[in-house]
């Protein structure tokens, strides 16, 4: 797992990637449509695990969700809080390790993690910790991939990991270039588990 200092060093440029910063209205709208199609209605409580600079947290807070973003890099949390203030939305941001989140168990309708599972030292421990945060009937939403850098998990690997803890895992390929600000040649997907 990469250390917080590494991600602190990435905070100033993190949003330059179209899917991180969601600065392009078309990219932002594509992520909004994608997530809203799979989430329960607002004001559901969402834990955004490994929230980075808070782009998805702020997007969902603007839609009326009760969002708590969590990241272990202080510079990312500062950027997320500033982004929420600028957008004039209410979202809570907590400094905590995604591998062992310090959030109250059984408190969230949704646990969302985008590009985080691959960085966990033990994915089964991380998934178990994330699932403990869910209320009964809660939804796990993962955006993951097996990237051209060689990091990440295939959809099959992620699906099998989730099925060790849950009874369902629906995977949708995310090849639409609008989501990423341009064409992609690697594997990217959405995994949703409702039980």
Secondary structure as UniProt FT lines:
FT   HELIX           4..10
FT   TURN            11..13
FT   HELIX           14..16
FT   HELIX           18..21
FT   HELIX           25..36
FT   TURN            37..38
FT   TURN            42..43
FT   STRAND          45..49
FT   TURN            52..53
FT   HELIX           55..62
FT   TURN            63..64
FT   STRAND          66..71
FT   HELIX           74..87
FT   STRAND          91..95
FT   HELIX           98..100
FT   TURN            105..106
FT   STRAND          108..114
FT   HELIX           117..119
FT   HELIX           123..132
FT   STRAND          134..146
FT   TURN            148..149
FT   HELIX           155..163
FT   TURN            164..165
FT   STRAND          170..173
FT   HELIX           177..180
FT   STRAND          187..193
//
